[in-house]
Amino acid sequence: MDELPAIEHRVFIAAPPDVVYRTLTTAAGWDGWFTQGTVLHAQPGGRFDLRWRGSGPYGVDAEDHATVREVVPDERFAFQWNAGSAGGPTLVTIELAAEADGTRLTLTDGGHTPDQAGLNLFAECSVGWGEALTLLKFYLEHGLTYRSASQAARP
């Protein structure tokens, strides 16, 4: 076995495909719901640097780097990255399809290696993508982010 099966997540978002697409193909879009200081040039070969500063409940600082591979307006966005720097590069493809009252988003993350580093990354990304898509859904449907929720919970 050269590769593990691709990770696949699907989610329905009550927002039109062009809104979901814009959120996923601009730095401001990513920073709105998930990152802080992302750089994104949405064209094949473009730079995509995801940055987190004081993120989440544990205040994590992190950075991942990717290269944009495919851009099809309102339909598909793909990038190759080395998430967490272990396990080698994987290809993440996000496909959007219009449905009544919203968008069906399908994310696949393929190319994980069957060695220990690849297995660790596979497990981390399997959970991470599920969490990320839940955050995206709540942001686009309700305007909520983990930052707004944690600020609202403060006395």
DSSP file with accessible surface (Angstrom, degrees, kcal/mol):
  #  RESIDUE AA STRUCTURE BP1 BP2  ACC     N-H-->O    O-->H-N    N-H-->O    O-->H-N    TCO  KAPPA ALPHA  PHI   PSI    X-CA   Y-CA   Z-CA
    1    1 A M              0   0  166      0, 0.0     3,-0.1     0, 0.0     0, 0.0   0.000 360.0 360.0 360.0 119.1    0.0    0.0    0.0
    2    2 A D        +     0   0  151      1,-0.2     2,-0.3   111,-0.1     0, 0.0   0.773 360.0  18.6 -83.9 -31.6    1.6    3.3   -1.2
    3    3 A E  S    S-     0   0  117    110,-0.2   110,-0.2   111,-0.1    -1,-0.2  -0.980  74.5-117.0-139.7 153.2   -1.1    5.5    0.3
    4    4 A L        -     0   0   20    108,-3.3   107,-0.5    -2,-0.3   108,-0.3  -0.447  54.1 -82.3 -76.8 160.1   -3.8    5.5    2.9
    5    5 A P        -     0   0   90      0, 0.0    -1,-0.2     0, 0.0   107,-0.1  -0.294  58.2 -94.0 -58.3 152.9   -7.4    6.0    1.7
    6    6 A A        -     0   0   56    104,-0.1     2,-0.3    -3,-0.1   104,-0.2  -0.402  34.4-117.7 -69.0 143.2   -8.3    9.6    1.2
    7    7 A I  E     -A  109   0A   7    102,-2.5   102,-2.0    -3,-0.1     2,-0.4  -0.634  36.7-170.0 -72.8 138.5  -10.0   11.4    4.1
    8    8 A E  E     +A  108   0A  95     -2,-0.3     2,-0.4   100,-0.2   100,-0.2  -0.989  12.9 173.6-140.0 129.3  -13.5   12.6    3.0
    9    9 A H  E     -A  107   0A  52     98,-2.5    98,-3.0    -2,-0.4     2,-0.4  -0.986   8.5-166.6-129.1 144.7  -15.9   14.9    4.7
   10   10 A R  E     +A  106   0A 159     -2,-0.4     2,-0.3    96,-0.2    96,-0.2  -0.988  10.6 171.2-129.3 143.1  -19.3   16.3    3.5
   11   11 A V  E     -A  105   0A  27     94,-2.2    94,-3.0    -2,-0.4     2,-0.5  -0.994  27.5-133.9-149.1 144.0  -21.3   19.1    5.0
   12   12 A F  E     -A  104   0A  73     -2,-0.3     2,-0.5    92,-0.2    92,-0.2  -0.867  22.6-167.3 -95.8 132.3  -24.3   21.1    3.9
   13   13 A I  E     -A  103   0A   0     90,-2.9    90,-2.8    -2,-0.5     2,-2.5  -0.985  23.4-134.5-122.7 126.9  -24.0   24.8    4.4
   14   14 A A  S    S+     0   0   52     -2,-0.5    88,-0.2    88,-0.2    87,-0.1  -0.434  77.9  88.9 -79.7  66.3  -27.0   27.1    4.2
   15   15 A A  S    S-     0   0    9     -2,-2.5    -2,-0.2    88,-0.1   126,-0.1  -0.956  85.5 -93.7-155.6 149.6  -25.2   29.7    2.0
   16   16 A P    >>  -     0   0   66      0, 0.0     4,-2.0     0, 0.0     3,-0.7  -0.283  37.5-110.5 -68.8 154.4  -24.9   29.9   -1.8
   17   17 A P  H 3> S+     0   0   26      0, 0.0     4,-3.2     0, 0.0     5,-0.2   0.849 115.7  57.7 -54.0 -37.0  -21.8   28.4   -3.5
   18   18 A D  H 3> S+     0   0   61      1,-0.2     4,-2.4     2,-0.2     5,-0.2   0.892 107.9  47.2 -66.0 -33.5  -20.3   31.8   -4.5
   19   19 A V  H <> S+     0   0   42     -3,-0.7     4,-2.0     2,-0.2    -1,-0.2   0.935 114.8  45.4 -70.7 -44.9  -20.3   32.8   -0.8
   20   20 A V  H  X S+     0   0    0     -4,-2.0     4,-1.8     2,-0.2    -2,-0.2   0.946 114.0  50.2 -62.3 -45.6  -18.7   29.5    0.4
   21   21 A Y  H  X S+     0   0   25     -4,-3.2     4,-1.1     1,-0.2     3,-0.3   0.931 109.7  49.5 -59.0 -47.8  -16.2   29.7   -2.5
   22   22 A R  H  < S+     0   0  129     -4,-2.4     4,-0.4     1,-0.2     3,-0.4   0.884 109.3  53.2 -60.7 -38.1  -15.2   33.3   -1.7
   23   23 A T  H  < S+     0   0   14     -4,-2.0     3,-0.4     1,-0.2    -1,-0.2   0.869 114.5  41.6 -65.0 -34.3  -14.7   32.4    2.0
   24   24 A L  H  < S+     0   0    5     -4,-1.8    -1,-0.2    -3,-0.3    -2,-0.2   0.540 115.1  48.6 -93.1  -6.6  -12.4   29.5    1.0
   25   25 A T  S  < S+     0   0   13     -4,-1.1     2,-0.3    -3,-0.4    17,-0.3   0.219 100.9  67.5-121.6  15.9  -10.4   31.3   -1.7
   26   26 A T  S  > S-     0   0   51     -4,-0.4     4,-2.1    -3,-0.4     5,-0.2  -0.982  73.1-132.9-132.7 148.8   -9.5   34.5    0.0
   27   27 A A  H  > S+     0   0   26     13,-0.4     4,-2.9    -2,-0.3    11,-0.3   0.918 111.8  52.6 -62.1 -42.3   -7.2   35.3    3.0
   28   28 A A  H  > S+     0   0   79      1,-0.2     4,-1.6     2,-0.2    -1,-0.2   0.879 106.8  54.1 -62.5 -36.0   -9.9   37.5    4.5
   29   29 A G  H  > S+     0   0    9     -7,-0.3     4,-0.8     2,-0.2    -1,-0.2   0.949 111.9  42.3 -62.0 -49.6  -12.3   34.6    4.1
   30   30 A W  H >X>S+     0   0    2     -4,-2.1     4,-2.8     1,-0.2     5,-1.8   0.917 113.7  52.5 -63.4 -42.6  -10.1   32.2    6.0
   31   31 A D  H 3<5S+     0   0   44     -4,-2.9    -1,-0.2     1,-0.2    -2,-0.2   0.792 100.1  65.2 -66.7 -24.6   -9.2   34.8    8.6
   32   32 A G  H 3<5S+     0   0   21     -4,-1.6    -1,-0.2    -5,-0.2    -2,-0.2   0.854 123.4   8.8 -63.8 -34.3  -12.9   35.5    9.2
   33   33 A W  H <<5S+     0   0    3     -4,-0.8   113,-0.4    -3,-0.8    -2,-0.2   0.588 138.7   9.0-124.4 -13.6  -13.6   32.1   10.6
   34   34 A F  T  <5S+     0   0   37     -4,-2.8    -3,-0.2     1,-0.2     2,-0.2   0.674 106.1  38.7-143.2 -38.1  -10.4   30.1   11.2
   35   35 A T      < -     0   0    0     -5,-1.8     2,-0.4    -8,-0.2    17,-0.2  -0.653  53.8-137.0-122.2 176.6   -7.0   31.7   10.9
   36   36 A Q  S    S+     0   0   41     15,-3.4    19,-0.1    -2,-0.2    -8,-0.1  -0.925  87.5   3.4-138.2 109.3   -5.2   35.0   11.7
   37   37 A G  S    S+     0   0   38     -2,-0.4    15,-0.1     1,-0.2    -9,-0.1   0.733  79.5 172.3  92.4  24.8   -2.8   36.4    9.0
   38   38 A T        -     0   0    9    -11,-0.3     2,-0.4    13,-0.2    12,-0.2  -0.351  21.2-150.6 -66.4 146.2   -3.3   33.9    6.2
   39   39 A V  E     +B   49   0A  34     10,-2.3    10,-2.9   -12,-0.1     2,-0.4  -0.984  21.9 171.9-115.3 129.1   -1.7   34.6    2.8
   40   40 A L  E     -B   48   0A  21     -2,-0.4     2,-0.6     8,-0.2   -13,-0.4  -0.946  22.7-176.5-147.1 120.3   -3.6   33.2   -0.2
   41   41 A H        -     0   0   95      6,-2.7     2,-2.3    -2,-0.4    27,-0.2  -0.921  23.7-150.8-111.8  97.9   -3.0   33.7   -3.9
   42   42 A A        +     0   0   37     -2,-0.6     6,-0.1   -17,-0.3   -17,-0.0  -0.438  59.1  96.0 -79.4  73.2   -5.9   31.8   -5.4
   43   43 A Q  S >  S-     0   0  121     -2,-2.3     3,-3.1     4,-0.1    25,-0.2  -0.972  89.9 -77.1-151.4 150.1   -4.4   30.7   -8.7
   44   44 A P  T 3  S+     0   0   93      0, 0.0    25,-0.2     0, 0.0     3,-0.1  -0.285 123.8  17.4 -53.2 129.1   -2.6   27.5   -9.8
   45   45 A G  T 3  S+     0   0   54     23,-3.3    24,-0.1     1,-0.3    -3,-0.1   0.339  98.2 142.6  87.2  -3.7    0.9   27.6   -8.3
   46   46 A G    <   -     0   0    5     -3,-3.1    22,-2.9    22,-0.2    -1,-0.3  -0.254  55.5-104.0 -72.2 156.4   -0.2   30.4   -5.8
   47   47 A R  E     - C   0  67A 124     20,-0.2    -6,-2.7    -3,-0.1     2,-0.4  -0.559  32.4-176.7 -80.8 139.5    1.0   30.6   -2.3
   48   48 A F  E     +BC  40  66A   0     18,-2.0    18,-2.5    -2,-0.2     2,-0.6  -0.884   4.8 175.2-140.9 101.6   -1.3   29.6    0.6
   49   49 A D  E     -BC  39  65A   8    -10,-2.9   -10,-2.3    -2,-0.4     2,-0.5  -0.949  14.4-158.1-113.1 113.4    0.1   30.1    4.1
   50   50 A L  E     - C   0  64A   4     14,-2.5    14,-2.4    -2,-0.6     2,-0.4  -0.803  15.0-173.4 -91.0 129.8   -2.4   29.4    6.9
   51   51 A R  E     - C   0  63A  50     -2,-0.5   -15,-3.4    12,-0.2     2,-0.4  -0.984  12.9-170.2-130.6 137.0   -1.5   31.1   10.2
   52   52 A W  E     - C   0  62A  27     10,-2.8    10,-2.1    -2,-0.4     2,-0.5  -0.988   2.8-172.7-123.4 132.7   -2.9   30.8   13.6
   53   53 A R  E    S-     0   0A 111     -2,-0.4     8,-0.2     8,-0.2     7,-0.2  -0.979  77.4 -17.7-127.9 115.8   -2.0   33.2   16.5
   54   54 A G  E    S+     0   0A  47     -2,-0.5     5,-0.3     5,-0.4     6,-0.2   0.866  96.1 177.0  59.3  39.0   -3.3   32.5   19.9
   55   55 A S  E   > - C   0  60A  18      5,-2.9     5,-2.6     4,-0.2     3,-0.4  -0.453  31.2  -5.8 -86.3 145.8   -5.9   30.2   18.4
   56   56 A G  T > 5S-     0   0   28      3,-0.2     3,-1.4     1,-0.2    -4,-0.0   0.018 105.7 -47.3  71.6-176.0   -8.4   28.0   20.1
   57   57 A P  T 3 5S+     0   0  123      0, 0.0    -1,-0.2     0, 0.0    -2,-0.0   0.702 138.1  49.0 -68.4 -16.7   -8.9   27.3   23.7
   58   58 A Y  T 3 5S-     0   0  206     -3,-0.4    -2,-0.2     2,-0.0    -3,-0.1   0.342 108.2-119.1-105.6   5.4   -5.2   26.6   24.3
   59   59 A G  T < 5 -     0   0   41     -3,-1.4    -5,-0.4    -5,-0.3    -3,-0.2   0.902  43.5-171.2  63.1  44.8   -3.9   29.8   22.5
   60   60 A V  E   < -C   55   0A  75     -5,-2.6    -5,-2.9    -6,-0.2     2,-0.5  -0.448  17.5-156.3 -75.6 136.5   -1.9   27.8   19.8
   61   61 A D  E     +     0   0A 111     -8,-0.2     2,-0.3    -7,-0.2    -8,-0.2  -0.962  33.1 148.3-106.0 126.7    0.5   29.6   17.4
   62   62 A A  E     -C   52   0A  38    -10,-2.1   -10,-2.8    -2,-0.5     2,-0.3  -0.976  29.1-160.3-153.8 164.5    1.0   27.6   14.2
   63   63 A E  E     -C   51   0A  73     -2,-0.3     2,-0.3   -12,-0.2   -12,-0.2  -0.980   4.5-174.6-152.1 135.3    1.6   27.9   10.5
   64   64 A D  E     -C   50   0A  27    -14,-2.4   -14,-2.5    -2,-0.3     2,-0.4  -0.979  14.1-146.9-129.3 147.0    1.1   25.5    7.6
   65   65 A H  E     +C   49   0A  97     17,-0.3    17,-1.3    -2,-0.3     2,-0.3  -0.920  20.9 167.7-119.3 140.8    2.2   26.2    4.0
   66   66 A A  E     -CD  48  81A   7    -18,-2.5   -18,-2.0    -2,-0.4     2,-0.4  -0.913  28.2-132.1-142.9 166.8    0.5   25.0    0.8
   67   67 A T  E     -CD  47  80A  50     13,-2.6    13,-2.7    -2,-0.3   -20,-0.2  -0.996  29.5-120.3-123.8 129.4    0.5   25.6   -2.9
   68   68 A V  E     + D   0  79A   0    -22,-2.9   -23,-3.3    -2,-0.4    11,-0.3  -0.475  32.9 174.3 -68.0 133.2   -2.7   26.2   -4.8
   69   69 A R  E     +     0   0A 117      9,-3.0     2,-0.3     1,-0.3    10,-0.2   0.723  60.7  15.1-110.4 -35.3   -3.2   23.4   -7.5
   70   70 A E  E     - D   0  78A  76      8,-1.7     8,-2.6   -27,-0.1     2,-0.4  -0.995  51.5-177.1-149.4 140.5   -6.7   24.1   -8.9
   71   71 A V  E     + D   0  77A  35     -2,-0.3     6,-0.2     6,-0.2   -46,-0.0  -0.958   8.4 167.5-139.7 114.3   -9.2   26.9   -8.9
   72   72 A V  E >>  - D   0  76A  38      4,-3.0     3,-2.5    -2,-0.4     4,-2.5  -0.945  44.9-112.7-126.2 106.7  -12.6   26.6  -10.5
   73   73 A P  T 34 S-     0   0   86      0, 0.0   -55,-0.1     0, 0.0     4,-0.1  -0.075  91.9  -7.1 -48.0 131.3  -14.9   29.5   -9.5
   74   74 A D  T 34 S+     0   0   69    -57,-0.2     3,-0.1     1,-0.1   -53,-0.1   0.482 135.2  58.4  63.7   7.7  -17.8   28.5   -7.3
   75   75 A E  T <4 S+     0   0  109     -3,-2.5    21,-2.9     1,-0.3     2,-0.3   0.670 103.0  10.6-129.4 -44.0  -17.0   24.8   -7.9
   76   76 A R  E  <  +DE  72  95A  65     -4,-2.5    -4,-3.0    19,-0.2     2,-0.3  -0.996  39.9 178.3-152.6 142.6  -13.6   23.6   -6.8
   77   77 A F  E     +DE  71  94A   3     17,-2.2    17,-3.0    -2,-0.3     2,-0.4  -0.983  16.1 179.1-142.3 126.3  -10.5   24.7   -4.8
   78   78 A A  E     +DE  70  93A   2     -8,-2.6    -9,-3.0    -2,-0.3    -8,-1.7  -0.986   3.7 173.3-133.3 143.5   -7.5   22.4   -4.4
   79   79 A F  E     -DE  68  92A   0     13,-2.4    13,-3.2    -2,-0.4     2,-0.5  -0.990  24.4-135.9-146.6 151.8   -4.1   22.8   -2.7
   80   80 A Q  E     +DE  67  91A  63    -13,-2.7   -13,-2.6    -2,-0.3     2,-0.3  -0.927  36.5 162.9-107.4 133.1   -1.1   20.6   -1.8
   81   81 A W  E     -DE  66  90A  22      9,-2.3     9,-2.5    -2,-0.5     2,-0.6  -0.942  45.7-130.0-146.7 165.2    0.3   21.0    1.7
   82   82 A N    >   -     0   0   74    -17,-1.3     3,-1.6    -2,-0.3   -17,-0.3  -0.794  35.5-155.4-112.2  79.7    2.5   19.5    4.3
   83   83 A A  G >  S-     0   0    3     -2,-0.6     3,-1.0     1,-0.3   -19,-0.1  -0.426  77.7  -9.6 -61.2 121.2    0.2   19.8    7.3
   84   84 A G  G 3  S-     0   0   38     -2,-0.2    -1,-0.3     1,-0.2     3,-0.1   0.569 109.3 -92.8  68.1   4.7    2.3   19.8   10.4
   85   85 A S  G <  S+     0   0  107     -3,-1.6     2,-0.3     1,-0.2    -1,-0.2   0.494  96.9 103.6  70.7   7.1    5.4   19.0    8.4
   86   86 A A    <   +     0   0   44     -3,-1.0    -1,-0.2     1,-0.1    -3,-0.1  -0.887  68.8  24.4-117.4 149.1    5.1   15.2    9.0
   87   87 A G  S    S-     0   0   13     -2,-0.3    26,-0.7    -3,-0.1    -1,-0.1   0.467 106.4 -90.9  87.3  -0.4    4.0   12.5    6.6
   88   88 A G        -     0   0   29     -3,-0.1    -5,-0.3    24,-0.1    -2,-0.1  -0.025  64.8 -39.1  84.1 170.8    4.7   14.2    3.3
   89   89 A P        -     0   0   65      0, 0.0     2,-0.3     0, 0.0    -7,-0.2  -0.369  53.8-167.5 -73.6 147.1    2.5   16.4    1.1
   90   90 A T  E     -E   81   0A   3     -9,-2.5    -9,-2.3    -2,-0.1     2,-0.6  -0.889  20.2-122.8-126.4 161.7   -1.2   15.7    0.6
   91   91 A L  E     -EF  80 110A  73     19,-2.8    19,-2.4    -2,-0.3     2,-0.5  -0.935  21.0-163.0-109.2 120.9   -3.7   17.1   -1.8
   92   92 A V  E     -EF  79 109A   0    -13,-3.2   -13,-2.4    -2,-0.6     2,-0.5  -0.907   7.8-173.4-103.9 124.3   -6.8   18.7   -0.4
   93   93 A T  E     -EF  78 108A  20     15,-2.7    15,-2.5    -2,-0.5     2,-0.5  -0.984   6.9-166.2-121.4 128.0   -9.7   19.2   -2.8
   94   94 A I  E     -EF  77 107A   3    -17,-3.0   -17,-2.2    -2,-0.5     2,-0.4  -0.970   8.8-170.7-114.5 119.6  -12.8   21.1   -1.9
   95   95 A E  E     -EF  76 106A  79     11,-3.0    11,-2.7    -2,-0.5     2,-0.4  -0.926   4.3-159.1-113.7 138.8  -15.8   20.7   -4.2
   96   96 A L  E     - F   0 105A  16    -21,-2.9     2,-0.4    -2,-0.4     9,-0.2  -0.935   8.9-178.5-118.4 137.7  -19.0   22.7   -4.0
   97   97 A A  E     - F   0 104A  29      7,-1.8     7,-3.2    -2,-0.4     2,-0.2  -0.997  28.5-120.1-136.8 130.1  -22.4   21.8   -5.4
   98   98 A A  E     + F   0 103A  78     -2,-0.4     2,-0.3     5,-0.2     5,-0.2  -0.450  36.4 173.2 -67.1 136.4  -25.5   24.0   -5.3
   99   99 A E  E >   - F   0 102A  80      3,-2.7     3,-2.4    -2,-0.2    -2,-0.0  -0.911  49.2 -64.2-132.9 166.0  -28.4   22.4   -3.5
  100  100 A A  T 3  S-     0   0   85     -2,-0.3     3,-0.1     1,-0.3     0, 0.0  -0.273 122.8  -2.3 -52.2 124.7  -31.8   23.8   -2.5
  101  101 A D  T 3  S-     0   0  151      1,-0.1     2,-0.3   -87,-0.1    -1,-0.3   0.682 134.3  -5.8  67.4  19.5  -31.1   26.6    0.0
  102  102 A G  E <  S- F   0  99A   7     -3,-2.4    -3,-2.7   -88,-0.2     2,-0.4  -0.989  82.2 -56.2 167.5-152.1  -27.4   26.1    0.1
  103  103 A T  E     -AF  13  98A   0    -90,-2.8   -90,-2.9    -2,-0.3     2,-0.6  -0.988  23.4-143.5-134.8 134.2  -24.2   24.3   -0.8
  104  104 A R  E     -AF  12  97A  95     -7,-3.2    -7,-1.8    -2,-0.4     2,-0.5  -0.890  25.1-162.2 -94.3 119.8  -23.0   20.7   -0.4
  105  105 A L  E     -AF  11  96A   0    -94,-3.0   -94,-2.2    -2,-0.6     2,-0.5  -0.910   7.7-171.1-105.4 128.4  -19.3   20.9    0.3
  106  106 A T  E     -AF  10  95A  10    -11,-2.7   -11,-3.0    -2,-0.5     2,-0.5  -0.989   3.6-169.9-119.5 124.1  -17.1   17.8   -0.1
  107  107 A L  E     -AF   9  94A   0    -98,-3.0   -98,-2.5    -2,-0.5     2,-0.4  -0.956   3.6-176.4-113.9 129.6  -13.5   17.8    1.1
  108  108 A T  E     -AF   8  93A  34    -15,-2.5   -15,-2.7    -2,-0.5     2,-0.4  -0.972   8.4-170.1-122.1 143.5  -11.0   15.1    0.3
  109  109 A D  E     +AF   7  92A   0   -102,-2.0  -102,-2.5    -2,-0.4     2,-0.3  -0.931  22.3 171.4-132.2 103.6   -7.5   15.0    1.7
  110  110 A G  E     + F   0  91A  18    -19,-2.4   -19,-2.8    -2,-0.4  -104,-0.1  -0.827  39.8  60.4-121.9 156.8   -5.4   12.3   -0.1
  111  111 A G        +     0   0   15   -107,-0.5     2,-0.2    -2,-0.3    -1,-0.1   0.489  55.5 156.0 110.0  10.7   -1.8   11.1   -0.3
  112  112 A H        -     0   0    0   -108,-0.3  -108,-3.3    -3,-0.2    -1,-0.3  -0.481  40.1-126.6 -70.4 134.6   -1.2   10.2    3.3
  113  113 A T        -     0   0   40    -26,-0.7     9,-0.2  -110,-0.2  -110,-0.2  -0.481   8.7-126.9 -83.3 151.1    1.6    7.6    3.6
  114  114 A P  S    S+     0   0   52      0, 0.0    -1,-0.1     0, 0.0  -111,-0.1   0.369  77.7 102.6 -83.0   8.9    1.2    4.3    5.5
  115  115 A D  S  > S-     0   0   86    -28,-0.1     4,-2.7     1,-0.1     5,-0.2  -0.254  93.4 -92.8 -80.4 177.6    4.2    4.9    7.8
  116  116 A Q  H  > S+     0   0  128      1,-0.2     4,-2.5     2,-0.2     5,-0.2   0.915 126.3  49.2 -62.7 -42.0    3.9    6.0   11.4
  117  117 A A  H  > S+     0   0   39      1,-0.2     4,-2.3     2,-0.2    -1,-0.2   0.925 113.3  47.7 -62.6 -41.9    4.3    9.7   10.5
  118  118 A G  H  > S+     0   0    0      2,-0.2     4,-2.7     1,-0.2    -2,-0.2   0.889 111.3  50.2 -65.9 -40.3    1.6    9.4    7.8
  119  119 A L  H  X S+     0   0   70     -4,-2.7     4,-2.4     2,-0.2    -2,-0.2   0.910 110.8  49.5 -64.5 -41.5   -0.7    7.5   10.1
  120  120 A N  H  X S+     0   0   93     -4,-2.5     4,-2.4    -5,-0.2    -2,-0.2   0.932 113.9  45.2 -62.1 -45.1   -0.4   10.2   12.8
  121  121 A L  H  X S+     0   0    5     -4,-2.3     4,-3.2     2,-0.2     5,-0.3   0.901 109.9  55.6 -65.8 -39.9   -1.1   12.9   10.3
  122  122 A F  H  X S+     0   0   55     -4,-2.7     4,-2.4     2,-0.2    -2,-0.2   0.937 110.8  44.6 -57.5 -46.7   -4.0   11.0    8.8
  123  123 A A  H  X S+     0   0   55     -4,-2.4     4,-1.9     2,-0.2     5,-0.3   0.936 114.8  48.4 -64.7 -44.6   -5.6   10.8   12.3
  124  124 A E  H  X S+     0   0  127     -4,-2.4     4,-2.8     1,-0.2    -2,-0.2   0.926 115.3  43.8 -62.3 -45.4   -4.9   14.4   13.0
  125  125 A C  H  X S+     0   0    9     -4,-3.2     4,-2.9     2,-0.2     5,-0.3   0.857 107.5  59.7 -71.9 -33.4   -6.3   15.6    9.7
  126  126 A S  H  X S+     0   0   32     -4,-2.4     4,-1.1    -5,-0.3    -1,-0.2   0.947 116.1  33.8 -58.1 -47.3   -9.3   13.3    9.8
  127  127 A V  H  X S+     0   0   88     -4,-1.9     4,-2.3    -5,-0.2    -2,-0.2   0.923 117.5  54.9 -73.0 -44.7  -10.4   15.0   13.1
  128  128 A G  H  X S+     0   0   28     -4,-2.8     4,-2.9    -5,-0.3    -2,-0.2   0.892 106.3  49.5 -59.8 -43.7   -9.1   18.4   12.2
  129  129 A W  H  X S+     0   0   15     -4,-2.9     4,-2.6     2,-0.2    -1,-0.2   0.896 109.7  52.5 -65.3 -37.3  -11.0   18.7    8.9
  130  130 A G  H  X S+     0   0   20     -4,-1.1     4,-1.7    -5,-0.3    -2,-0.2   0.942 112.8  44.3 -62.0 -43.7  -14.3   17.7   10.6
  131  131 A E  H  X S+     0   0  125     -4,-2.3     4,-2.3     2,-0.2    -2,-0.2   0.928 113.0  51.5 -64.4 -44.9  -13.8   20.4   13.2
  132  132 A A  H  X S+     0   0    3     -4,-2.9     4,-2.6     1,-0.2    -2,-0.2   0.917 109.3  49.2 -61.2 -43.8  -12.8   23.0   10.6
  133  133 A L  H  X S+     0   0    9     -4,-2.6     4,-2.4     2,-0.2    -1,-0.2   0.857 109.0  52.9 -67.7 -31.6  -15.9   22.3    8.5
  134  134 A T  H  X S+     0   0   76     -4,-1.7     4,-2.4    -5,-0.2    -1,-0.2   0.928 110.2  48.2 -65.6 -42.9  -18.1   22.6   11.5
  135  135 A L  H  X S+     0   0   50     -4,-2.3     4,-2.2     2,-0.2    -2,-0.2   0.912 111.2  50.7 -62.0 -42.4  -16.6   26.0   12.3
  136  136 A L  H  X S+     0   0    0     -4,-2.6     4,-2.8     2,-0.2     5,-0.3   0.935 110.0  50.3 -60.1 -46.5  -17.0   27.0    8.6
  137  137 A K  H  X S+     0   0   51     -4,-2.4     4,-2.5     1,-0.2     5,-0.3   0.942 112.1  45.9 -58.6 -48.7  -20.7   26.0    8.7
  138  138 A F  H  X S+     0   0   92     -4,-2.4     4,-2.1     1,-0.2     6,-1.5   0.867 113.3  51.0 -66.5 -33.1  -21.4   27.9   11.9
  139  139 A Y  H  X S+     0   0   70     -4,-2.2     4,-1.8     4,-0.3    -2,-0.2   0.957 115.6  39.7 -67.0 -50.1  -19.6   31.0   10.6
  140  140 A L  H  < S+     0   0   33     -4,-2.8    -2,-0.2     1,-0.2    -1,-0.2   0.834 124.3  38.2 -72.5 -31.2  -21.4   31.1    7.3
  141  141 A E  H  < S+     0   0   53     -4,-2.5    -1,-0.2    -5,-0.3    -2,-0.2   0.802 137.2  11.2 -88.1 -30.0  -24.9   30.2    8.7
  142  142 A H  H  < S-     0   0  116     -4,-2.1    -3,-0.2    -5,-0.3    -2,-0.2   0.403  92.0-116.3-131.1  -3.8  -24.8   32.1   12.0
  143  143 A G     <  +     0   0   53     -4,-1.8     2,-0.3    -5,-0.4    -4,-0.3   0.668  67.9 141.8  73.2  15.6  -21.8   34.5   12.0
  144  144 A L        +     0   0   85     -6,-1.5     2,-0.3    -9,-0.1    -1,-0.2  -0.711  25.2 175.0 -95.1 142.3  -20.2   32.6   14.9
  145  145 A T     >  -     0   0   19     -2,-0.3     4,-2.6    -3,-0.1     5,-0.2  -0.900  47.0-108.3-130.6 165.8  -16.5   31.8   15.4
  146  146 A Y  H  > S+     0   0   48   -113,-0.4     4,-2.3    -2,-0.3     5,-0.2   0.855 122.4  56.0 -63.4 -27.8  -14.7   30.2   18.3
  147  147 A R  H  > S+     0   0   61      2,-0.2     4,-2.2     1,-0.2    -1,-0.2   0.947 109.3  43.8 -68.1 -46.1  -13.3   33.7   19.0
  148  148 A S  H  > S+     0   0   37      1,-0.2     4,-2.2     2,-0.2    -2,-0.2   0.896 114.7  50.4 -67.8 -36.2  -16.8   35.2   19.2
  149  149 A A  H  X S+     0   0   55     -4,-2.6     4,-1.5     2,-0.2    -1,-0.2   0.917 112.1  46.0 -67.2 -42.0  -18.1   32.3   21.3
  150  150 A S  H  X S+     0   0   51     -4,-2.3     4,-0.6    -5,-0.2    -2,-0.2   0.883 113.5  49.7 -71.2 -33.6  -15.2   32.5   23.8
  151  151 A Q  H >< S+     0   0  116     -4,-2.2     3,-0.8     1,-0.2    -1,-0.2   0.902 109.6  51.4 -68.6 -39.0  -15.6   36.3   24.0
  152  152 A A  H 3< S+     0   0   87     -4,-2.2    -1,-0.2     1,-0.2    -2,-0.2   0.824 106.5  55.6 -66.2 -30.1  -19.3   36.0   24.7
  153  153 A A  H 3< S+     0   0   83     -4,-1.5    -1,-0.2    -5,-0.2    -2,-0.2   0.652  86.4 100.7 -79.3 -13.4  -18.6   33.5   27.5
  154  154 A R    <<        0   0  160     -3,-0.8    -3,-0.0    -4,-0.6    -4,-0.0  -0.485 360.0 360.0 -74.3 143.0  -16.3   35.9   29.3
  155  155 A P              0   0  178      0, 0.0    -1,-0.1     0, 0.0    -2,-0.1  -0.215 360.0 360.0 -71.2 360.0  -17.8   37.7   32.3
